[in-house]
Amino acid sequence: MVQQFMSVKETAEYLNMSVPWVYRDAARVGLVPYRFGRGRNAKLQFKVSEVQAWVKQQRPSGG
């Protein structure tokens, strides 16, 4: 089965960013976090397809 979600660490590695950046800035730049669980034990994850689409949008157009 194809993985639908990435953990914060996987997202950070995919984007070549730090884990703190993902927690602090990902939502601000347009990446939608999904929260699994409640309270302090909640896991933040990101949809693989949305992260990939966001990356494509960040590429400079033209050449």
CHARMM-style PDB file with segment names, atoms N, HN, CA, C and O in Angstrom:
ATOM      1  N   MET     1       0.838  -1.185   0.000  1.00  0.00      PROA
ATOM      2  CA  MET     1       0.000   0.000   0.000  1.00  0.00      PROA
ATOM      3  C   MET     1       0.884   1.251   0.000  1.00  0.00      PROA
ATOM      4  O   MET     1       1.906   1.301   0.685  1.00  0.00      PROA
ATOM      5  N   VAL     2       0.484   2.236  -0.763  1.00  0.00      PROA
ATOM      6  HN  VAL     2      -0.346   2.195  -1.319  1.00  0.00      PROA
ATOM      7  CA  VAL     2       1.250   3.479  -0.856  1.00  0.00      PROA
ATOM      8  C   VAL     2       1.050   4.295   0.416  1.00  0.00      PROA
ATOM      9  O   VAL     2      -0.068   4.435   0.912  1.00  0.00      PROA
ATOM     10  N   GLN     3       2.137   4.821   0.926  1.00  0.00      PROA
ATOM     11  HN  GLN     3       3.045   4.707   0.523  1.00  0.00      PROA
ATOM     12  CA  GLN     3       2.078   5.633   2.139  1.00  0.00      PROA
ATOM     13  C   GLN     3       1.355   6.946   1.828  1.00  0.00      PROA
ATOM     14  O   GLN     3       1.698   7.631   0.864  1.00  0.00      PROA
ATOM     15  N   GLN     4       0.360   7.295   2.640  1.00  0.00      PROA
ATOM     16  HN  GLN     4       0.082   6.739   3.423  1.00  0.00      PROA
ATOM     17  CA  GLN     4      -0.407   8.510   2.419  1.00  0.00      PROA
ATOM     18  C   GLN     4       0.098   9.677   3.246  1.00  0.00      PROA
ATOM     19  O   GLN     4      -0.055  10.832   2.848  1.00  0.00      PROA
ATOM     20  N   PHE     5       0.701   9.387   4.398  1.00  0.00      PROA
ATOM     21  HN  PHE     5       0.825   8.449   4.721  1.00  0.00      PROA
ATOM     22  CA  PHE     5       1.143  10.447   5.295  1.00  0.00      PROA
ATOM     23  C   PHE     5       2.622  10.307   5.633  1.00  0.00      PROA
ATOM     24  O   PHE     5       3.174   9.206   5.649  1.00  0.00      PROA
ATOM     25  N   MET     6       3.243  11.441   5.901  1.00  0.00      PROA
ATOM     26  HN  MET     6       2.794  12.334   5.888  1.00  0.00      PROA
ATOM     27  CA  MET     6       4.636  11.474   6.341  1.00  0.00      PROA
ATOM     28  C   MET     6       4.678  12.066   7.738  1.00  0.00      PROA
ATOM     29  O   MET     6       3.917  12.979   8.059  1.00  0.00      PROA
ATOM     30  N   SER     7       5.563  11.546   8.558  1.00  0.00      PROA
ATOM     31  HN  SER     7       6.181  10.804   8.297  1.00  0.00      PROA
ATOM     32  CA  SER     7       5.780  12.117   9.885  1.00  0.00      PROA
ATOM     33  C   SER     7       6.477  13.468   9.732  1.00  0.00      PROA
ATOM     34  O   SER     7       6.916  13.830   8.641  1.00  0.00      PROA
ATOM     35  N   VAL     8       6.573  14.196  10.822  1.00  0.00      PROA
ATOM     36  HN  VAL     8       6.217  13.902  11.709  1.00  0.00      PROA
ATOM     37  CA  VAL     8       7.274  15.478  10.802  1.00  0.00      PROA
ATOM     38  C   VAL     8       8.726  15.268  10.371  1.00  0.00      PROA
ATOM     39  O   VAL     8       9.258  16.036   9.569  1.00  0.00      PROA
ATOM     40  N   LYS     9       9.360  14.226  10.905  1.00  0.00      PROA
ATOM     41  HN  LYS     9       8.927  13.602  11.555  1.00  0.00      PROA
ATOM     42  CA  LYS     9      10.760  13.952  10.558  1.00  0.00      PROA
ATOM     43  C   LYS     9      10.903  13.614   9.076  1.00  0.00      PROA
ATOM     44  O   LYS     9      11.812  14.112   8.413  1.00  0.00      PROA
ATOM     45  N   GLU    10      10.023  12.783   8.560  1.00  0.00      PROA
ATOM     46  HN  GLU    10       9.283  12.379   9.098  1.00  0.00      PROA
ATOM     47  CA  GLU    10      10.069  12.428   7.139  1.00  0.00      PROA
ATOM     48  C   GLU    10       9.818  13.650   6.260  1.00  0.00      PROA
ATOM     49  O   GLU    10      10.458  13.822   5.223  1.00  0.00      PROA
ATOM     50  N   THR    11       8.882  14.494   6.683  1.00  0.00      PROA
ATOM     51  HN  THR    11       8.361  14.355   7.525  1.00  0.00      PROA
ATOM     52  CA  THR    11       8.582  15.713   5.931  1.00  0.00      PROA
ATOM     53  C   THR    11       9.797  16.628   5.912  1.00  0.00      PROA
ATOM     54  O   THR    11      10.149  17.181   4.870  1.00  0.00      PROA
ATOM     55  N   ALA    12      10.438  16.789   7.068  1.00  0.00      PROA
ATOM     56  HN  ALA    12      10.152  16.340   7.915  1.00  0.00      PROA
ATOM     57  CA  ALA    12      11.633  17.632   7.160  1.00  0.00      PROA
ATOM     58  C   ALA    12      12.729  17.107   6.235  1.00  0.00      PROA
ATOM     59  O   ALA    12      13.374  17.884   5.530  1.00  0.00      PROA
ATOM     60  N   GLU    13      12.939  15.797   6.237  1.00  0.00      PROA
ATOM     61  HN  GLU    13      12.416  15.166   6.810  1.00  0.00      PROA
ATOM     62  CA  GLU    13      13.965  15.204   5.378  1.00  0.00      PROA
ATOM     63  C   GLU    13      13.617  15.395   3.906  1.00  0.00      PROA
ATOM     64  O   GLU    13      14.492  15.713   3.101  1.00  0.00      PROA
ATOM     65  N   TYR    14      12.364  15.209   3.551  1.00  0.00      PROA
ATOM     66  HN  TYR    14      11.653  14.951   4.206  1.00  0.00      PROA
ATOM     67  CA  TYR    14      11.916  15.359   2.168  1.00  0.00      PROA
ATOM     68  C   TYR    14      12.130  16.789   1.676  1.00  0.00      PROA
ATOM     69  O   TYR    14      12.523  17.012   0.531  1.00  0.00      PROA
ATOM     70  N   LEU    15      11.865  17.756   2.562  1.00  0.00      PROA
ATOM     71  HN  LEU    15      11.546  17.575   3.492  1.00  0.00      PROA
ATOM     72  CA  LEU    15      11.992  19.169   2.195  1.00  0.00      PROA
ATOM     73  C   LEU    15      13.398  19.716   2.415  1.00  0.00      PROA
ATOM     74  O   LEU    15      13.686  20.863   2.073  1.00  0.00      PROA
ATOM     75  N   ASN    16      14.271  18.889   2.988  1.00  0.00      PROA
ATOM     76  HN  ASN    16      14.037  17.957   3.266  1.00  0.00      PROA
ATOM     77  CA  ASN    16      15.623  19.320   3.351  1.00  0.00      PROA
ATOM     78  C   ASN    16      15.569  20.511   4.316  1.00  0.00      PROA
ATOM     79  O   ASN    16      16.324  21.474   4.183  1.00  0.00      PROA
ATOM     80  N   MET    17      14.675  20.419   5.268  1.00  0.00      PROA
ATOM     81  HN  MET    17      14.061  19.637   5.376  1.00  0.00      PROA
ATOM     82  CA  MET    17      14.511  21.441   6.303  1.00  0.00      PROA
ATOM     83  C   MET    17      14.671  20.764   7.664  1.00  0.00      PROA
ATOM     84  O   MET    17      14.761  19.540   7.760  1.00  0.00      PROA
ATOM     85  N   SER    18      14.704  21.588   8.710  1.00  0.00      PROA
ATOM     86  HN  SER    18      14.631  22.582   8.631  1.00  0.00      PROA
ATOM     87  CA  SER    18      14.837  21.038  10.064  1.00  0.00      PROA
ATOM     88  C   SER    18      13.459  20.661  10.614  1.00  0.00      PROA
ATOM     89  O   SER    18      12.431  21.173  10.171  1.00  0.00      PROA
ATOM     90  N   VAL    19      13.469  19.755  11.585  1.00  0.00      PROA
ATOM     91  HN  VAL    19      14.304  19.339  11.945  1.00  0.00      PROA
ATOM     92  CA  VAL    19      12.221  19.375  12.251  1.00  0.00      PROA
ATOM     93  C   VAL    19      11.568  20.587  12.920  1.00  0.00      PROA
ATOM     94  O   VAL    19      10.357  20.767  12.786  1.00  0.00      PROA
ATOM     95  N   PRO    20      12.335  21.433  13.641  1.00  0.00      PROA
ATOM     96  CA  PRO    20      11.697  22.632  14.226  1.00  0.00      PROA
ATOM     97  C   PRO    20      11.057  23.536  13.172  1.00  0.00      PROA
ATOM     98  O   PRO    20      10.020  24.144  13.436  1.00  0.00      PROA
ATOM     99  N   TRP    21      11.659  23.635  11.979  1.00  0.00      PROA
ATOM    100  HN  TRP    21      12.501  23.141  11.764  1.00  0.00      PROA
ATOM    101  CA  TRP    21      11.063  24.448  10.911  1.00  0.00      PROA
ATOM    102  C   TRP    21       9.692  23.890  10.545  1.00  0.00      PROA
ATOM    103  O   TRP    21       8.737  24.645  10.366  1.00  0.00      PROA
ATOM    104  N   VAL    22       9.600  22.567  10.435  1.00  0.00      PROA
ATOM    105  HN  VAL    22      10.376  21.954  10.580  1.00  0.00      PROA
ATOM    106  CA  VAL    22       8.324  21.948  10.063  1.00  0.00      PROA
ATOM    107  C   VAL    22       7.259  22.279  11.109  1.00  0.00      PROA
ATOM    108  O   VAL    22       6.143  22.664  10.758  1.00  0.00      PROA
ATOM    109  N   TYR    23       7.600  22.132  12.393  1.00  0.00      PROA
ATOM    110  HN  TYR    23       8.507  21.819  12.678  1.00  0.00      PROA
ATOM    111  CA  TYR    23       6.631  22.450  13.449  1.00  0.00      PROA
ATOM    112  C   TYR    23       6.247  23.926  13.437  1.00  0.00      PROA
ATOM    113  O   TYR    23       5.074  24.263  13.594  1.00  0.00      PROA
ATOM    114  N   ARG    24       7.218  24.799  13.252  1.00  0.00      PROA
ATOM    115  HN  ARG    24       8.171  24.525  13.124  1.00  0.00      PROA
ATOM    116  CA  ARG    24       7.004  26.235  13.405  1.00  0.00      PROA
ATOM    117  C   ARG    24       6.438  26.887  12.147  1.00  0.00      PROA
ATOM    118  O   ARG    24       5.546  27.730  12.246  1.00  0.00      PROA
ATOM    119  N   ASP    25       6.938  26.516  10.962  1.00  0.00      PROA
ATOM    120  HN  ASP    25       7.663  25.832  10.882  1.00  0.00      PROA
ATOM    121  CA  ASP    25       6.660  27.289   9.763  1.00  0.00      PROA
ATOM    122  C   ASP    25       5.881  26.578   8.661  1.00  0.00      PROA
ATOM    123  O   ASP    25       5.379  27.240   7.753  1.00  0.00      PROA
ATOM    124  N   ALA    26       5.765  25.267   8.712  1.00  0.00      PROA
ATOM    125  HN  ALA    26       6.172  24.730   9.450  1.00  0.00      PROA
ATOM    126  CA  ALA    26       5.127  24.553   7.605  1.00  0.00      PROA
ATOM    127  C   ALA    26       3.703  25.049   7.340  1.00  0.00      PROA
ATOM    128  O   ALA    26       3.339  25.305   6.193  1.00  0.00      PROA
ATOM    129  N   ALA    27       2.909  25.182   8.387  1.00  0.00      PROA
ATOM    130  HN  ALA    27       3.205  24.974   9.319  1.00  0.00      PROA
ATOM    131  CA  ALA    27       1.525  25.646   8.204  1.00  0.00      PROA
ATOM    132  C   ALA    27       1.500  27.076   7.665  1.00  0.00      PROA
ATOM    133  O   ALA    27       0.633  27.430   6.867  1.00  0.00      PROA
ATOM    134  N   ARG    28       2.451  27.889   8.106  1.00  0.00      PROA
ATOM    135  HN  ARG    28       3.155  27.601   8.755  1.00  0.00      PROA
ATOM    136  CA  ARG    28       2.496  29.293   7.668  1.00  0.00      PROA
ATOM    137  C   ARG    28       2.775  29.411   6.168  1.00  0.00      PROA
ATOM    138  O   ARG    28       2.278  30.332   5.519  1.00  0.00      PROA
ATOM    139  N   VAL    29       3.560  28.493   5.617  1.00  0.00      PROA
ATOM    140  HN  VAL    29       3.963  27.746   6.145  1.00  0.00      PROA
ATOM    141  CA  VAL    29       3.902  28.564   4.198  1.00  0.00      PROA
ATOM    142  C   VAL    29       2.921  27.783   3.317  1.00  0.00      PROA
ATOM    143  O   VAL    29       3.076  27.751   2.096  1.00  0.00      PROA
ATOM    144  N   GLY    30       1.920  27.157   3.926  1.00  0.00      PROA
ATOM    145  HN  GLY    30       1.794  27.183   4.918  1.00  0.00      PROA
ATOM    146  CA  GLY    30       0.871  26.522   3.136  1.00  0.00      PROA
ATOM    147  C   GLY    30       0.793  25.008   3.209  1.00  0.00      PROA
ATOM    148  O   GLY    30      -0.040  24.407   2.531  1.00  0.00      PROA
ATOM    149  N   LEU    31       1.630  24.381   4.007  1.00  0.00      PROA
ATOM    150  HN  LEU    31       2.307  24.870   4.559  1.00  0.00      PROA
ATOM    151  CA  LEU    31       1.530  22.931   4.183  1.00  0.00      PROA
ATOM    152  C   LEU    31       0.529  22.641   5.295  1.00  0.00      PROA
ATOM    153  O   LEU    31       0.642  23.181   6.396  1.00  0.00      PROA
ATOM    154  N   VAL    32      -0.438  21.798   5.008  1.00  0.00      PROA
ATOM    155  HN  VAL    32      -0.530  21.360   4.114  1.00  0.00      PROA
ATOM    156  CA  VAL    32      -1.503  21.530   5.962  1.00  0.00      PROA
ATOM    157  C   VAL    32      -1.124  20.369   6.872  1.00  0.00      PROA
ATOM    158  O   VAL    32      -0.957  19.247   6.394  1.00  0.00      PROA
ATOM    159  N   PRO    33      -0.982  20.615   8.186  1.00  0.00      PROA
ATOM    160  CA  PRO    33      -0.685  19.513   9.103  1.00  0.00      PROA
ATOM    161  C   PRO    33      -1.958  18.778   9.506  1.00  0.00      PROA
ATOM    162  O   PRO    33      -3.005  19.396   9.700  1.00  0.00      PROA
ATOM    163  N   TYR    34      -1.864  17.467   9.630  1.00  0.00      PROA
ATOM    164  HN  TYR    34      -1.014  16.965   9.472  1.00  0.00      PROA
ATOM    165  CA  TYR    34      -2.970  16.645  10.108  1.00  0.00      PROA
ATOM    166  C   TYR    34      -2.585  16.130  11.479  1.00  0.00      PROA
ATOM    167  O   TYR    34      -1.486  15.607  11.660  1.00  0.00      PROA
ATOM    168  N   ARG    35      -3.472  16.271  12.442  1.00  0.00      PROA
ATOM    169  HN  ARG    35      -4.365  16.696  12.295  1.00  0.00      PROA
ATOM    170  CA  ARG    35      -3.185  15.871  13.820  1.00  0.00      PROA
ATOM    171  C   ARG    35      -3.899  14.553  14.118  1.00  0.00      PROA
ATOM    172  O   ARG    35      -5.115  14.437  13.968  1.00  0.00      PROA
ATOM    173  N   PHE    36      -3.115  13.568  14.540  1.00  0.00      PROA
ATOM    174  HN  PHE    36      -2.127  13.661  14.661  1.00  0.00      PROA
ATOM    175  CA  PHE    36      -3.663  12.263  14.912  1.00  0.00      PROA
ATOM    176  C   PHE    36      -3.500  12.095  16.410  1.00  0.00      PROA
ATOM    177  O   PHE    36      -2.379  12.118  16.918  1.00  0.00      PROA
ATOM    178  N   GLY    37      -4.590  11.928  17.114  1.00  0.00      PROA
ATOM    179  HN  GLY    37      -5.501  11.909  16.701  1.00  0.00      PROA
ATOM    180  CA  GLY    37      -4.550  11.822  18.566  1.00  0.00      PROA
ATOM    181  C   GLY    37      -4.919  13.152  19.205  1.00  0.00      PROA
ATOM    182  O   GLY    37      -5.298  14.108  18.529  1.00  0.00      PROA
ATOM    183  N   ARG    38      -4.796  13.186  20.539  1.00  0.00      PROA
ATOM    184  HN  ARG    38      -4.489  12.409  21.088  1.00  0.00      PROA
ATOM    185  CA  ARG    38      -5.187  14.380  21.284  1.00  0.00      PROA
ATOM    186  C   ARG    38      -4.093  14.800  22.247  1.00  0.00      PROA
ATOM    187  O   ARG    38      -3.267  13.997  22.680  1.00  0.00      PROA
ATOM    188  N   GLY    39      -4.116  16.089  22.568  1.00  0.00      PROA
ATOM    189  HN  GLY    39      -4.787  16.741  22.217  1.00  0.00      PROA
ATOM    190  CA  GLY    39      -3.223  16.606  23.596  1.00  0.00      PROA
ATOM    191  C   GLY    39      -1.758  16.468  23.263  1.00  0.00      PROA
ATOM    192  O   GLY    39      -1.348  16.570  22.106  1.00  0.00      PROA
ATOM    193  N   ARG    40      -0.967  16.231  24.316  1.00  0.00      PROA
ATOM    194  HN  ARG    40      -1.301  16.148  25.256  1.00  0.00      PROA
ATOM    195  CA  ARG    40       0.488  16.167  24.164  1.00  0.00      PROA
ATOM    196  C   ARG    40       0.951  14.977  23.332  1.00  0.00      PROA
ATOM    197  O   ARG    40       2.045  15.000  22.767  1.00  0.00      PROA
ATOM    198  N   ASN    41       0.127  13.942  23.254  1.00  0.00      PROA
ATOM    199  HN  ASN    41      -0.761  13.922  23.712  1.00  0.00      PROA
ATOM    200  CA  ASN    41       0.513  12.744  22.510  1.00  0.00      PROA
ATOM    201  C   ASN    41       0.096  12.784  21.045  1.00  0.00      PROA
ATOM    202  O   ASN    41       0.311  11.818  20.314  1.00  0.00      PROA
ATOM    203  N   ALA    42      -0.498  13.892  20.610  1.00  0.00      PROA
ATOM    204  HN  ALA    42      -0.672  14.677  21.204  1.00  0.00      PROA
ATOM    205  CA  ALA    42      -0.955  14.003  19.227  1.00  0.00      PROA
ATOM    206  C   ALA    42       0.245  13.941  18.281  1.00  0.00      PROA
ATOM    207  O   ALA    42       1.301  14.513  18.552  1.00  0.00      PROA
ATOM    208  N   LYS    43       0.060  13.244  17.183  1.00  0.00      PROA
ATOM    209  HN  LYS    43      -0.798  12.779  16.962  1.00  0.00      PROA
ATOM    210  CA  LYS    43       1.102  13.129  16.163  1.00  0.00      PROA
ATOM    211  C   LYS    43       0.721  14.029  14.993  1.00  0.00      PROA
ATOM    212  O   LYS    43      -0.393  13.961  14.473  1.00  0.00      PROA
ATOM    213  N   LEU    44       1.661  14.868  14.595  1.00  0.00      PROA
ATOM    214  HN  LEU    44       2.565  14.923  15.018  1.00  0.00      PROA
ATOM    215  CA  LEU    44       1.459  15.739  13.451  1.00  0.00      PROA
ATOM    216  C   LEU    44       2.001  15.022  12.226  1.00  0.00      PROA
ATOM    217  O   LEU    44       3.127  14.525  12.239  1.00  0.00      PROA
ATOM    218  N   GLN    45       1.198  14.968  11.163  1.00  0.00      PROA
ATOM    219  HN  GLN    45       0.283  15.372  11.153  1.00  0.00      PROA
ATOM    220  CA  GLN    45       1.652  14.338   9.930  1.00  0.00      PROA
ATOM    221  C   GLN    45       1.191  15.177   8.755  1.00  0.00      PROA
ATOM    222  O   GLN    45       0.298  16.016   8.877  1.00  0.00      PROA
ATOM    223  N   PHE    46       1.819  14.934   7.612  1.00  0.00      PROA
ATOM    224  HN  PHE    46       2.544  14.253   7.513  1.00  0.00      PROA
ATOM    225  CA  PHE    46       1.510  15.679   6.398  1.00  0.00      PROA
ATOM    226  C   PHE    46       1.199  14.704   5.283  1.00  0.00      PROA
ATOM    227  O   PHE    46       1.836  13.656   5.173  1.00  0.00      PROA
ATOM    228  N   LYS    47       0.214  15.045   4.448  1.00  0.00      PROA
ATOM    229  HN  LYS    47      -0.303  15.896   4.538  1.00  0.00      PROA
ATOM    230  CA  LYS    47      -0.175  14.195   3.334  1.00  0.00      PROA
ATOM    231  C   LYS    47       0.923  14.240   2.267  1.00  0.00      PROA
ATOM    232  O   LYS    47       1.329  15.319   1.834  1.00  0.00      PROA
ATOM    233  N   VAL    48       1.390  13.087   1.856  1.00  0.00      PROA
ATOM    234  HN  VAL    48       1.059  12.211   2.208  1.00  0.00      PROA
ATOM    235  CA  VAL    48       2.479  12.983   0.889  1.00  0.00      PROA
ATOM    236  C   VAL    48       2.145  13.757  -0.379  1.00  0.00      PROA
ATOM    237  O   VAL    48       2.970  14.531  -0.865  1.00  0.00      PROA
ATOM    238  N   SER    49       0.950  13.559  -0.920  1.00  0.00      PROA
ATOM    239  HN  SER    49       0.280  12.930  -0.525  1.00  0.00      PROA
ATOM    240  CA  SER    49       0.577  14.212  -2.182  1.00  0.00      PROA
ATOM    241  C   SER    49       0.555  15.733  -2.040  1.00  0.00      PROA
ATOM    242  O   SER    49       0.909  16.443  -2.981  1.00  0.00      PROA
ATOM    243  N   GLU    50       0.145  16.240  -0.879  1.00  0.00      PROA
ATOM    244  HN  GLU    50      -0.143  15.663  -0.115  1.00  0.00      PROA
ATOM    245  CA  GLU    50       0.102  17.686  -0.664  1.00  0.00      PROA
ATOM    246  C   GLU    50       1.498  18.273  -0.531  1.00  0.00      PROA
ATOM    247  O   GLU    50       1.767  19.371  -1.019  1.00  0.00      PROA
ATOM    248  N   VAL    51       2.394  17.529   0.137  1.00  0.00      PROA
ATOM    249  HN  VAL    51       2.175  16.637   0.532  1.00  0.00      PROA
ATOM    250  CA  VAL    51       3.783  17.997   0.266  1.00  0.00      PROA
ATOM    251  C   VAL    51       4.434  18.034  -1.117  1.00  0.00      PROA
ATOM    252  O   VAL    51       5.132  18.993  -1.449  1.00  0.00      PROA
ATOM    253  N   GLN    52       4.210  17.000  -1.919  1.00  0.00      PROA
ATOM    254  HN  GLN    52       3.644  16.221  -1.650  1.00  0.00      PROA
ATOM    255  CA  GLN    52       4.788  16.961  -3.263  1.00  0.00      PROA
ATOM    256  C   GLN    52       4.247  18.095  -4.128  1.00  0.00      PROA
ATOM    257  O   GLN    52       5.002  18.716  -4.876  1.00  0.00      PROA
ATOM    258  N   ALA    53       2.946  18.371  -4.031  1.00  0.00      PROA
ATOM    259  HN  ALA    53       2.333  17.867  -3.422  1.00  0.00      PROA
ATOM    260  CA  ALA    53       2.342  19.466  -4.793  1.00  0.00      PROA
ATOM    261  C   ALA    53       2.902  20.807  -4.345  1.00  0.00      PROA
ATOM    262  O   ALA    53       3.149  21.684  -5.172  1.00  0.00      PROA
ATOM    263  N   TRP    54       3.104  20.974  -3.042  1.00  0.00      PROA
ATOM    264  HN  TRP    54       2.904  20.261  -2.369  1.00  0.00      PROA
ATOM    265  CA  TRP    54       3.654  22.222  -2.513  1.00  0.00      PROA
ATOM    266  C   TRP    54       5.071  22.448  -3.045  1.00  0.00      PROA
ATOM    267  O   TRP    54       5.433  23.563  -3.422  1.00  0.00      PROA
ATOM    268  N   VAL    55       5.862  21.382  -3.071  1.00  0.00      PROA
ATOM    269  HN  VAL    55       5.568  20.477  -2.765  1.00  0.00      PROA
ATOM    270  CA  VAL    55       7.236  21.488  -3.575  1.00  0.00      PROA
ATOM    271  C   VAL    55       7.227  21.938  -5.035  1.00  0.00      PROA
ATOM    272  O   VAL    55       8.020  22.797  -5.421  1.00  0.00      PROA
ATOM    273  N   LYS    56       6.341  21.369  -5.846  1.00  0.00      PROA
ATOM    274  HN  LYS    56       5.697  20.671  -5.532  1.00  0.00      PROA
ATOM    275  CA  LYS    56       6.261  21.760  -7.261  1.00  0.00      PROA
ATOM    276  C   LYS    56       5.904  23.234  -7.408  1.00  0.00      PROA
ATOM    277  O   LYS    56       6.395  23.901  -8.318  1.00  0.00      PROA
ATOM    278  N   GLN    57       5.055  23.748  -6.523  1.00  0.00      PROA
ATOM    279  HN  GLN    57       4.655  23.206  -5.783  1.00  0.00      PROA
ATOM    280  CA  GLN    57       4.662  25.153  -6.586  1.00  0.00      PROA
ATOM    281  C   GLN    57       5.816  26.088  -6.220  1.00  0.00      PROA
ATOM    282  O   GLN    57       5.817  27.255  -6.612  1.00  0.00      PROA
ATOM    283  N   GLN    58       6.799  25.580  -5.470  1.00  0.00      PROA
ATOM    284  HN  GLN    58       6.798  24.632  -5.151  1.00  0.00      PROA
ATOM    285  CA  GLN    58       7.902  26.417  -5.004  1.00  0.00      PROA
ATOM    286  C   GLN    58       8.991  26.586  -6.062  1.00  0.00      PROA
ATOM    287  O   GLN    58       9.836  27.476  -5.957  1.00  0.00      PROA
ATOM    288  N   ARG    59       8.964  25.744  -7.059  1.00  0.00      PROA
ATOM    289  HN  ARG    59       8.278  25.022  -7.145  1.00  0.00      PROA
ATOM    290  CA  ARG    59       9.999  25.833  -8.103  1.00  0.00      PROA
ATOM    291  C   ARG    59       9.827  27.138  -8.878  1.00  0.00      PROA
ATOM    292  O   ARG    59       8.712  27.510  -9.243  1.00  0.00      PROA
ATOM    293  N   PRO    60      10.931  27.823  -9.123  1.00  0.00      PROA
ATOM    294  CA  PRO    60      10.814  29.065  -9.906  1.00  0.00      PROA
ATOM    295  C   PRO    60      10.374  28.755 -11.329  1.00  0.00      PROA
ATOM    296  O   PRO    60      10.868  27.811 -11.945  1.00  0.00      PROA
ATOM    297  N   SER    61       9.459  29.538 -11.841  1.00  0.00      PROA
ATOM    298  HN  SER    61       9.057  30.305 -11.340  1.00  0.00      PROA
ATOM    299  CA  SER    61       8.997  29.312 -13.210  1.00  0.00      PROA
ATOM    300  C   SER    61       9.927  30.014 -14.180  1.00  0.00      PROA
ATOM    301  O   SER    61      10.624  30.963 -13.822  1.00  0.00      PROA
ATOM    302  N   GLY    62       9.928  29.539 -15.400  1.00  0.00      PROA
ATOM    303  HN  GLY    62       9.361  28.768 -15.691  1.00  0.00      PROA
ATOM    304  CA  GLY    62      10.807  30.126 -16.412  1.00  0.00      PROA
ATOM    305  C   GLY    62      12.199  29.534 -16.362  1.00  0.00      PROA
ATOM    306  O   GLY    62      12.414  28.512 -15.711  1.00  0.00      PROA
ATOM    307  N   GLY    63      13.141  30.154 -17.034  1.00  0.00      PROA
ATOM    308  HN  GLY    63      12.966  30.985 -17.563  1.00  0.00      PROA
ATOM    309  CA  GLY    63      14.463  29.571 -17.003  1.00  0.00      PROA
ATOM    310  C   GLY    63      15.397  30.410 -17.654  1.00  0.00      PROA
ATOM    311  OT1 GLY    63      16.579  30.077 -17.727  1.00  0.00      PROA
TER     312      GLY     63
END
